[in-house]
């Protein structure tokens, strides 16, 4: 691939990553209800889910999902249900947190749950495979090697992970997080509402 092709792919991956949606809401939810580390874990786990689809597409295996209607629909419905559940949990959160004390966990949200939230939001969205199929097809030719395809998938994964790690890092900063927590109930409800709206949109499509 030429340098211009790599730059074009990078630009599209960045634009795809920064588009607001349920992923952003999940990272903010984890950061707000937990800590910066919780947000970072959610971001990394989310990028892992993105990476799985990207690498499956690069290896030519994603067609199993995209061309199997019942499997595609099953994953889609499971994803919508999980988004709705996350939205309900965010809306019903009390909005109160333990005072920020060094070394003390801010809430009952575990790092394991934060990771699970991030991973399942991306992994239970088979449309990501469709997106990568459409994206990679614009840059892949008959001469493109598997190594190049895997580098393309790695680029997409890193763009997603770095962007949401940046979000978690900024929102979870010691000078910003306390301010966000003062409006915790409102932010949690906004994030929860967004997650539920996305879930409903998926179910109605």
C-alpha positions in Angstrom: 0.0 0.0 0.0 1.1 3.5 -0.7 1.7 6.1 2.0 -1.4 8.0 0.8 -3.5 4.9 1.2 -2.2 4.3 4.7 -3.0 7.9 5.6 -6.5 7.6 4.2 -7.1 4.4 6.1 -5.8 6.1 9.3 -8.1 9.1 8.8 -11.1 6.8 8.4 -10.2 4.8 11.4 -9.8 7.9 13.5 -13.1 9.3 12.4 -14.8 6.0 13.1 -13.3 5.9 16.6 -14.2 9.4 17.6 -17.8 9.2 16.5 -20.0 9.5 19.6 -22.1 6.5 20.5 -22.6 3.7 23.1 -18.9 3.1 23.3 -18.3 6.6 24.6 -21.1 6.3 27.0 -19.7 3.1 28.4 -16.2 4.5 28.9 -17.7 7.6 30.6 -19.9 5.4 32.8 -17.0 3.3 33.9 -14.8 6.3 34.6 -17.5 8.1 36.5 -18.8 5.2 38.6 -15.3 3.8 39.1 -12.1 5.6 38.4 -9.7 6.5 35.6 -8.4 2.9 35.7 -11.9 1.6 35.3 -12.3 3.8 32.2 -9.0 2.7 30.8 -9.9 -1.0 31.3 -13.2 -0.5 29.5 -11.4 1.3 26.6 -8.8 -1.4 26.2 -11.4 -4.2 26.4 -13.5 -2.3 23.8 -10.5 -2.1 21.5 -10.0 -5.8 22.0 -13.5 -6.5 20.7 -12.9 -4.2 17.7 -9.6 -5.9 17.1 -11.2 -9.3 16.9 -13.6 -8.2 14.2 -10.8 -6.3 12.3 -8.5 -9.3 12.4 -11.3 -11.7 11.4 -12.0 -9.5 8.4 -8.3 -9.3 7.5 -8.0 -13.1 7.7 -11.2 -13.5 5.6 -13.2 -15.3 8.3 -15.8 -12.6 9.0 -17.9 -13.7 6.1 -19.1 -16.6 8.3 -20.9 -14.0 10.5 -22.0 -11.6 7.8 -23.4 -14.4 5.5 -25.1 -16.3 8.3 -28.3 -14.4 8.9 -29.4 -16.2 12.1 -26.0 -15.8 13.7 -25.8 -12.2 12.6 -29.3 -11.5 14.1 -28.5 -13.4 17.3 -25.4 -11.4 18.0 -27.2 -8.2 17.2 -30.1 -8.9 19.5 -27.8 -10.0 22.3 -25.9 -6.7 21.8 -29.1 -4.6 22.0 -30.2 -6.4 25.1 -26.8 -5.8 26.8 -26.9 -2.1 25.8 -30.4 -1.8 27.3 -29.2 -3.5 30.5 -26.2 -1.2 30.8 -28.5 1.8 30.2 -30.9 0.7 32.9 -28.0 0.2 35.4 -26.6 3.7 34.5 -30.0 5.4 35.0 -30.8 3.6 38.2 -27.3 4.4 39.7 -27.5 6.4 42.9 -25.0 9.0 41.7 -23.2 9.0 45.1 -19.6 8.1 45.4 -17.1 7.6 48.2 -14.9 10.6 48.7 -11.8 10.6 46.5 -9.2 9.0 48.8 -5.9 7.8 47.3 -5.9 4.0 47.0 -9.6 3.7 47.8 -12.1 2.4 45.2 -14.7 5.0 44.4 -17.6 2.6 43.9 -18.5 -1.1 43.8 -17.8 -1.3 40.1 -15.1 -3.9 39.6 -12.4 -3.8 37.0 -13.7 -7.1 35.7 -17.1 -5.7 35.1 -15.6 -2.6 33.5 -13.7 -4.8 31.1 -16.7 -7.0 30.3 -18.8 -3.9 29.5 -16.2 -2.5 27.1 -15.6 -5.9 25.4 -19.3 -6.9 25.0 -20.4 -3.5 23.6 -18.0 -4.0 20.6 -18.1 -7.8 20.4 -21.9 -8.0 20.4 -22.0 -5.7 17.4 -21.6 -7.7 14.2 -22.1 -4.5 12.2 -18.5 -3.8 13.0 -17.5 -6.7 10.8 -19.6 -5.2 8.0 -17.9 -1.9 8.5 -14.4 -3.4 8.3 -15.4 -5.5 5.2 -16.5 -2.3 3.5 -13.5 -0.3 4.7 -10.7 -2.8 3.9 -12.2 -3.6 0.5 -11.3 -0.1 -0.6 -7.6 -0.7 0.1 -7.1 -4.4 -0.5 -6.1 -5.7 -3.9 -5.2 -9.2 -5.2 -1.5 -8.3 -4.4 -2.2 -7.3 -0.8 -0.4 -9.7 1.6 -1.9 -11.1 4.8 0.7 -9.2 6.8 -0.5 -5.9 5.3 -4.1 -6.8 6.1 -3.2 -7.6 9.7 -1.4 -4.3 9.9 -4.5 -2.6 8.7 -6.5 -4.4 11.4 -3.9 -3.4 14.0 -4.2 0.2 13.0 -8.0 0.2 13.4 -7.6 -1.5 16.8 -5.0 1.0 18.1 -7.0 4.0 16.9 -10.0 2.8 18.8 -8.1 1.9 22.0 -6.0 5.1 22.1 -9.0 7.4 21.5 -11.0 5.9 24.4 -8.0 5.7 26.6 -7.6 9.4 26.0 -11.2 10.0 26.9 -10.8 7.9 30.1 -7.5 9.6 31.0 -9.0 13.1 30.6 -12.3 12.4 32.3 -10.6 10.5 35.1 -8.0 13.2 35.8 -7.8 14.2 39.5 -8.8 17.8 38.6 -11.7 16.8 36.4 -13.3 13.7 37.9 -14.5 15.4 41.1 -16.3 18.0 39.0 -18.0 15.3 36.9 -19.0 13.4 40.0 -20.9 16.5 41.3 -23.1 16.0 38.2 -22.9 12.2 38.4 -26.6 11.6 38.4 -27.3 13.7 35.3 -24.3 12.3 33.4 -25.3 8.7 34.3 -28.8 9.3 33.2 -27.6 10.9 29.9 -25.3 7.9 29.3 -28.0 5.4 30.2 -30.5 7.1 28.0 -28.1 7.0 25.1 -27.4 3.3 25.6 -31.2 2.5 25.7 -31.9 4.7 22.6 -29.2 2.9 20.7 -30.6 -0.5 21.8 -34.1 0.5 20.7 -32.8 1.7 17.4 -31.1 -1.6 16.8 -34.2 -3.6 17.7 -36.4 -1.5 15.4 -34.1 -1.8 12.3 
